[in-house]
Amino acid sequence: MSSASDPEPRAQAAGEEKPAAAALTPTDVNAPDFADLKPHASGQGANPLDNLLDVSVKVTVELGRATLSIQEILKLEVGSVVELDRLIFEPVDLMVQGVRLARGEVVVVDDHFAIRIKEIADPKKRA
């Protein structure tokens, strides 16, 4: 049996009633007092997005997609070929943070793959 000085709570026996919850008492609630925000003197006429221009985002190029069963994935080995859903003459997708921003064609620049932008996605249809 636990006593009031015992720090460990005791398990409630079957058939015992739970103690009544302590009644909540209303307290005064006040809204926080924040200082008014004022633009910097140097920020007059500045673009509000200027603070974001140095933020790095993940940019990827998607050649195509394939759907494989777990069984097919487990059979993959060195030399296996996974056929993608995109034809060789179709543009690839330029993705920014997982959202399609543009489409283009794959090119090589100084022994590195690159993409030549051919179209920018309509902001209303980006997915």
N, C-alpha and C positions, 0 to 999 in steps of 0.2 A: 504494500500500500504506500502511496506517496503522501507525504505531508506537505504543508505549505512551504516549508523550508527546503524541500527536495527540488533540485533544479530540473529533473527529468519529469515530463508529464507522464501520467499513467494512462494505460490503454483503457478505453471505456468498455465495461463489461456489457454483455448482451442484455438487453432489457433495461439498462440504466438510461435515464433521461439526460439529454444534453443540457448543460447549464444555459440559462437565458443569456442572449447577447447583451452587452452593455448598451444602454440607451445612448444614442448619439445626441449631442447637444449642439445647437446651432452656434456658429461662430461668425464674427464679422468678416466679410470678404471685401477687400479693396482692390481696385484696379491698379496695376503698376503705373508709376509715374516716370515715363520715358522723356528724355530731352527731344526737342524737335530736331529733325534732320535737316541740315542746310547744305546746299551744294558748295564745294570748294571754290574759292575764287579762281583757281587755275582751271577749273572744270567748266567755265563758261563756254558754251557752244561746243563742248567736246561730245563725241559720240558715246552714248551710254554703254556700248559694247566694248569700248577701248580696254576695259579691265580684263576682258576675256581673250584678247588677241594672243596672249602668250600661253594659253591653256593647250596642252597636247591632247589629242584624241586618237583613237585607234582607227587606222585606215587599212582596209583589206580589199583585195580584188578576188572576186568569185568567178572561177572558170565555169562552174556548173555544179550540179548536184546528182546524187544517186541514192536510191533507197535499197538497202540490203537487209536480209534477214540476219539474225544472230548466227545462224548456221553458216551463211555465206561469209560473214565477217571472220568467223573462226577458221575458215578454210584459206584466208588470205595468207600469202607468203611472198618472199622476195621473188619478183618477176610476175606476180599477179597483175592483171589489168582490170581497173574499175572503169566501166564506161559511164560517162556523164550524160546528162540530159540535153546538153547544148551542142549544136553543130559548130564546126570549125569556122564558119563564116559569120556566125552570130556574135554580137558584141558581148564583152564581159562586163560585169557589174562592179563599179567602184563603190564600196560600202564605207560609211563613216559611222562608227559606233553601232554597227549592225543595221544601219538604214541606208538604202540605196540613194546615193547622191548623183551618180552619173553612170554613163555607159561609154565604152570605148573599145579600142583594139589593142591587142598585146603587141609590143614592139621590143626591140633590144637596144639598149643604150650602154655603151662601154662594157659589154659582157654581162649586163644586168637586165632582167625583165623590167619592163615599164608599161604604162598604159597611155595611149593617146586618146584624150577625151573627144568623143564624137557627139554626145548629147548630155545635157544636164536634166535631171529628173524634175518634173513638175512638182513643186512643194506640196500640192494637194494630193498627189498620187504616190508619194514616196512610201515604200513598204519594204 
